[in-house]
Amino acid sequence: MRRVNHLATLSRAFSGAASHQRLVQGAAMISTYAASNSQCFASRIAESFRISNPPVARGVTGTMFFSVAASSLAQEAQAKEAPPVEKLMPKDVVLYQYEACPFCNKVKAFLDYYNIPYKVVEVNPINKKEIKWSDYKKVPILKIDGEQMVDSSDIVDKLFQRIHPDNSVTDSDEERQWRGWVDNHLVHVLSPNIYRSVSEALESFDYITTHGNFSFTERLVAKYAGATAMYFVSKKLKKRHNITDERAALYGAAETWVDALKGRQYLGGLKPNLADLAVFSVLRPIRYLKSGKDMVEHTRIGEWYSRMENAVGEPSRIKA
């Protein structure tokens, strides 16, 4: 009961948060709570959003424990690809994931586009009990009829080859270049944008904790601790990746991608290729956050994104 009361006080302290001072006060409260309850909570949450070597800040009552999270012509061309029934007929496809992880979203976008039914197991980032059976301790993990696949790019490559066995090369040089651009540039632009302000940080972590596999207590701690930490850490990410203006960097990335299309409906031409799916998958979780709305409003990416939404269609995820 004492823990719940403490968290309720914390929640009230953050409600309507609009000042730097209030956020600092909240951070101090979270530090005290975390230090007395779990030494490994921060590192596990940080890993769940795929950012390593987290910076640590000292507070007046303890250590700021949380680290950085986180660490997309013809009308018929926009339709989903038909499921590759005769070539890929898995009886059981299971994705072990974190909902907000951009690399997990890469795998989901591929499965959705090819209309391959799959089940989702949301992994608890604190204890990871759902993947204790695997020697691989990261996500995504994809199991197809018992076969384990790991690493998002490798999973996509293997699935593509399985669907298209006659293709000796998974992707072209252009396609490979832009897939690399997604992993090495685009994902690094997103975090400073979605955690740019107090309100945006809280909005982002409300999405993360709502969709993630958290207990009630973990959800409250993760939401407010995550929002607090990411508000500050996003400034460090800006410096690390030489970003001076978050929105300018996001808009620049969106325009760079539109330029790469060279007037084509998709980078793949008449239908999306793996690079189109990679860009779309990374942008999909932020599309209806403030940063995503601003991106669509202030750049030319909106028409391509809408085409991709239609092409990928509804998720082929099997509801439990």
C-alpha positions, 0 to 999 in steps of 0.5 A: 500500500505504501508503494501505491501511495508513493506512486500516486503522489508521483503521478500527481506531481507529474500531472500537468507538468509544464516546467523544468523544475517540476521535472527535476523534482520528479526525477529526484522522487523517482531516483529514491524510489528506484534505488530502494526497489530495483538496482537493475530496473533501469538497465533492463528498461534501457535495453528494451528500447535498444540503446546502450551505454546509458549516461547516468546523472546524480541527484540530491537523494540518489542516482538517476537510474534510468537510461535512454530508451530507444533507442518509415502508380497503379491502384492495384500496386497499393494492395497487400501482397497475397500470402505466399501460401505455396512457398511459405506455409508456416503453421505457427509464427510467433514474434517475441517483441517490445511494442515500441522497439523499432527493430521489432516493428521492422519484422511486423511490417514485413509480416503485415505486408506479406499477410503472414498471420503471426502471434505476438508475445510481449516480453517483460523488459524487467525479467524477460521471463518470456524468452528465458528459453532462448540463449538470445536475450534480445528482441525481436525473436521470431519462431516459425514452426519452432525455428528461431530467427534473430536480428531484425535485418537477418529475419527479414532477409531469411523470410524474403528468401523463403518467400522468393527462393528464385531471387539469388540477391535479397536486395539491390545496392540502392535498397541495401543502402537505404536499409542501412540508412534507416538503422544508422541514421533515421532511428537516431533522429527519432529519440531527440524528437519524441522526447523533445519536451516534457509533454512529448516525453510523457506522450511517448511513454504513455504509448510505450507503457500502454502497449508494453508488458508491465505490471501496474507498478512497473507501468507507473515507474517506467512511464514517469521515470522514462519520461524524466530520463528521456527529457534529459538524455535526449539532449545528450543524444542530440550532441552525440549525433550532431543534431542542433535542431531536433525537428529540422533533423527529422524534417531533413530525414523525411525530405532526404527519403522523398528525394531518394524516391526520385518521383517513384511511388515507392523506392521499389517502383510500383510496389514497396521493397524492403527499404520502403518497409524499413522506413515505414516500420520505424515511422509507424509508431510515431506517426500519430504522436506530435513529432509524427504529425509535425513531420507529415505537416511540414514535409512531403513525406505524407503522400508516400506514408499514406500509400505505404499504410494502404499497401501494408494494410491491416496487421495480420497479427492473430489476436489472442 
